[in-house]
């Protein structure tokens, strides 16, 4: 059995979604929903459920309102903007309908018969990698007219957190990083300018946003974190599954138009610091598991960054070592 996804929050049950939203689902499907199976993966407090109607029709429904978390509806709206800009693809479920009453926001997608991937399984690993690579190529250049944030914008937000960390590095960073803070600061302060904006990036390629169909093909879900950035960004994010291992370094050296080693290391440092900062903040409404998730994520990224800073990179760009087991 595949492992449980790393990101698991507290989801809202379909029966607790407002009646007006559930009525919209019935109307779109042309029949009354009589059964809903919730999905636990992901940190969102919103509902995520496979629904079945009295007549056997199915769909996947996501829905959230600001009373669950004030920020999540904006992520759903970003996802809707992206879905409307994307062409159909076999690795993305078809969009059936979207809903926004100014308060609650919902997305209805084709129901996918699939399971979460086991990224330590060679077959799942290769299928996911190939699919993300294919989608990255498809979305370079980005669809025209899509107004979403950029990865440099994301890094600018992380930079504000980095400045807060600078007031007391030892409170946020592992001892080795706190001791080197001045040198690390000199590295990361220009990261934003070193990130090209060429592609539409999913920017949340985790196991809880992936499904493997019975035939072994891969489906990518959840565009709420989408941004414009480098063509390699989603392969970087996927590779974070192995960031504590040298396999991460080898993987990053095989991606098309691979970034400079310093860019990868500095991105790990900034992402890790942002997660460490979030881990020290009070949990946001509807996200009680977020601080602990961010703490673990920060530890993993700092471990990868330290290995890269301390090691000499000697692997040729096109060479891959045997796959490491575990994360």
C-alpha positions in Angstrom: 0.0 0.0 0.0 1.4 3.4 -0.9 2.4 5.6 2.0 0.1 8.3 3.3 0.7 11.8 1.7 3.1 14.0 3.7 0.6 16.9 3.8 -2.6 15.9 5.6 -4.8 18.6 7.2 -8.4 18.7 8.5 -10.9 18.6 5.7 -14.5 19.7 5.8 -17.1 17.0 5.1 -19.3 17.3 2.0 -22.4 17.3 4.2 -21.0 20.5 6.0 -20.7 22.4 2.7 -23.5 25.0 2.4 -26.7 23.8 0.9 -26.5 26.3 -2.0 -23.2 24.9 -3.1 -24.4 21.3 -2.8 -27.5 22.3 -4.8 -25.2 23.7 -7.5 -23.4 20.3 -7.6 -26.8 18.5 -8.1 -27.8 20.9 -10.8 -24.5 20.5 -12.7 -24.7 16.7 -12.5 -28.4 16.7 -13.3 -29.1 14.4 -10.4 -29.0 14.4 -6.6 -25.7 13.4 -4.9 -26.4 10.5 -2.5 -22.8 9.6 -1.5 -19.6 11.5 -1.0 -16.2 10.1 -0.1 -13.8 12.7 1.4 -10.1 12.9 0.5 -7.7 13.6 3.3 -4.6 14.7 1.3 -3.5 18.3 1.3 -3.5 21.1 3.9 -6.6 23.0 2.8 -9.5 23.0 5.3 -12.0 23.0 2.4 -14.0 20.0 1.2 -12.5 17.6 -1.3 -14.7 14.7 -2.1 -15.7 12.2 -4.8 -19.4 12.4 -5.2 -21.9 9.9 -6.7 -25.4 10.7 -7.8 -28.5 8.5 -7.4 -28.2 7.6 -11.1 -24.5 6.7 -10.8 -22.9 9.9 -12.1 -19.6 10.9 -10.5 -17.4 13.9 -10.1 -14.7 15.3 -7.8 -15.7 18.4 -5.9 -13.6 21.0 -4.0 -15.3 23.8 -2.1 -14.2 26.3 0.5 -15.5 29.5 2.2 -13.7 32.2 4.1 -15.1 31.0 7.4 -12.9 27.9 7.0 -9.8 30.0 6.2 -9.8 33.6 4.8 -7.0 32.9 2.3 -8.1 29.7 0.7 -10.9 31.0 -1.5 -8.3 33.2 -3.3 -6.3 30.0 -4.0 -9.4 28.4 -5.5 -10.0 31.5 -7.6 -6.4 31.3 -8.9 -7.0 27.7 -9.7 -10.1 28.5 -11.7 -8.2 31.2 -13.7 -5.5 28.6 -14.5 -8.0 25.9 -15.4 -9.8 28.2 -17.8 -6.5 29.0 -19.5 -5.3 25.4 -19.9 -6.0 23.2 -22.9 -7.2 19.6 -22.3 -4.5 17.1 -21.6 -4.6 13.4 -20.6 -2.6 14.2 -17.4 -5.2 16.8 -16.2 -8.8 15.9 -15.2 -11.4 17.7 -17.3 -13.1 20.7 -15.6 -16.9 20.2 -15.4 -17.9 23.5 -13.8 -16.8 26.2 -11.4 -18.7 28.2 -8.7 -18.1 31.5 -7.0 -20.8 33.4 -5.2 -18.4 35.9 -3.8 -18.1 33.9 -0.6 -17.8 30.2 -1.3 -15.8 29.0 -4.2 -16.0 25.5 -5.7 -14.5 23.5 -8.5 -16.0 20.3 -10.1 -13.7 18.1 -12.0 -13.8 14.8 -13.8 -13.7 11.9 -11.3 -10.4 10.1 -11.6 -10.1 6.5 -10.6 -6.6 6.6 -9.1 -4.4 6.4 -6.0 -1.7 8.5 -4.6 1.8 7.6 -5.9 4.5 5.9 -3.9 7.5 8.0 -4.9 9.8 5.4 -3.6 8.5 2.9 -6.1 10.5 3.0 -9.3 7.4 2.6 -11.6 5.5 5.4 -9.9 8.6 7.6 -9.7 9.4 7.3 -13.4 5.7 7.8 -14.4 5.4 11.0 -12.3 8.8 12.4 -13.5 8.0 11.8 -17.1 4.5 13.4 -16.8 5.8 16.5 -15.0 8.5 16.9 -17.6 5.9 16.6 -20.4 3.6 19.2 -18.8 6.5 21.6 -18.2 7.4 21.4 -21.9 3.7 22.0 -22.8 3.4 25.1 -20.6 6.6 26.7 -22.0 5.9 29.4 -23.0 3.0 30.1 -20.6 -0.5 30.5 -21.9 -1.1 34.0 -23.1 -3.0 36.5 -21.0 -2.8 34.5 -17.7 -2.5 37.0 -14.9 -1.0 35.0 -12.0 1.9 35.8 -9.6 5.5 34.9 -10.6 8.1 32.8 -8.7 10.2 36.0 -8.2 7.0 37.4 -6.4 7.0 34.4 -4.2 10.7 34.8 -3.4 10.1 38.5 -2.6 7.6 37.4 0.1 10.1 34.9 1.4 12.7 37.7 1.5 10.4 39.6 3.9 10.4 36.5 6.2 14.2 36.3 5.8 14.6 39.8 7.0 12.5 38.9 10.1 14.8 35.9 10.7 17.8 38.1 10.5 16.8 39.7 13.8 17.4 36.4 15.6 18.7 33.6 13.2 19.2 31.1 16.0 15.5 31.2 16.8 14.6 29.9 13.3 17.5 28.3 11.6 19.6 25.2 12.5 22.8 26.0 14.3 25.0 25.5 11.2 22.9 28.0 9.2 22.6 30.5 12.0 26.4 30.5 12.4 26.8 31.2 8.7 23.9 33.7 8.4 26.0 36.5 7.0 27.4 34.4 4.2 24.0 32.9 3.5 22.4 36.3 3.3 25.0 37.4 0.7 24.0 34.4 -1.4 20.2 34.7 -1.3 19.7 38.4 -1.6 19.9 38.3 -5.5 17.9 35.1 -5.9 14.9 36.9 -7.2 16.8 38.4 -10.2 18.2 34.9 -11.1 14.8 33.3 -11.7 13.6 33.5 -15.3 9.8 33.8 -16.0 9.2 31.6 -19.0 6.6 29.0 -18.1 3.4 28.3 -16.2 4.4 26.3 -13.1 2.1 24.2 -10.9 4.5 24.9 -8.0 2.9 22.3 -5.7 3.9 18.9 -7.2 3.6 16.8 -4.1 2.2 13.3 -3.7 -1.1 14.6 -2.4 -1.7 16.5 -5.7 -0.9 13.4 -7.9 -2.9 10.3 -8.8 -1.9 7.1 -10.6 -4.6 5.5 -12.7 -4.9 1.7 -12.8 -3.2 1.8 -16.2 -0.2 3.6 -14.7 -0.8 7.0 -16.2 -0.4 10.1 -14.0 -2.9 12.9 -13.2 -1.9 16.3 -11.7 -4.4 18.2 -9.5 -4.7 21.5 -7.6 -3.5 24.6 -9.3 -4.0 26.9 -6.3 -0.3 27.6 -5.9 0.4 28.2 -9.6 2.9 30.8 -10.7 4.9 31.9 -13.7 8.5 30.9 -13.4 11.4 28.8 -14.8 10.6 25.8 -17.0 12.5 23.6 -14.4 10.5 24.8 -11.4 8.0 21.9 -11.2 10.8 19.3 -11.6 12.6 21.1 -8.7 9.4 20.9 -6.6 8.9 17.2 -7.4 12.6 16.6 -6.6 12.0 18.0 -3.1 10.6 14.5 -2.3 14.3 13.4 -2.2 15.9 16.6 -1.0 17.6 14.9 2.0 19.4 12.5 -0.4 22.1 13.1 -3.1 19.4 11.8 -5.5 17.9 15.3 -5.4 21.2 16.8 -6.7 21.4 14.2 -9.5 17.8 14.7 -10.5 18.2 18.5 -10.8 21.2 18.0 -13.0 19.1 16.0 -15.6 16.3 18.5 -16.1 16.2 20.4 -19.4 17.7 23.8 -19.1 18.8 22.9 -15.6 19.6 25.9 -13.4 23.0 26.8 -11.9 23.8 24.8 -8.8 23.9 28.0 -6.7 20.3 28.9 -7.8 19.1 25.5 -6.6 20.9 25.8 -3.3 19.7 29.3 -2.7 16.1 28.4 -3.5 16.3 25.6 -0.9 17.7 28.1 1.6 15.0 30.6 1.0 12.1 28.0 0.8 13.4 26.4 4.0 13.7 29.7 5.8 10.1 30.6 4.8 8.8 27.3 6.1 10.8 27.7 9.3 9.3 31.2 9.8 5.8 29.9 9.2 6.4 27.0 11.7 7.0 29.6 14.4 3.8 31.5 13.8 0.4 30.6 15.4 -1.6 28.2 13.3 -3.9 30.0 10.8 -7.7 29.3 11.0 -8.5 25.8 9.7 -4.9 24.8 9.4 -3.9 23.3 12.8 -1.3 20.9 11.2 0.4 23.6 9.2 3.2 24.7 11.7 4.3 21.1 12.2 4.2 20.4 8.5 6.3 23.5 7.8 8.8 22.6 10.6 9.4 19.2 9.0 9.6 20.7 5.6 12.2 23.3 6.7 14.3 20.6 8.3 14.4 18.6 5.1 15.3 21.6 2.9 18.0 22.8 5.3 19.5 19.3 5.2 19.6 19.4 1.4 21.1 22.9 1.4 23.8 22.0 3.9 24.8 18.9 1.9 25.0 21.0 -1.3 27.0 23.7 0.5 29.4 21.3 2.0 29.9 18.9 -0.9 31.8 19.1 -4.2 29.5 18.5 -7.1 31.2 16.1 -9.5 28.4 14.2 -11.2 28.1 14.9 -14.9 24.9 16.6 -15.9 23.5 13.6 -17.8 24.5 10.9 -15.2 22.1 9.4 -12.7 23.1 7.2 -9.8 21.0 4.2 -8.7 17.8 5.4 -7.1 18.1 5.8 -3.3 15.3 4.2 -1.3 13.6 6.3 1.3 13.4 10.1 1.6 
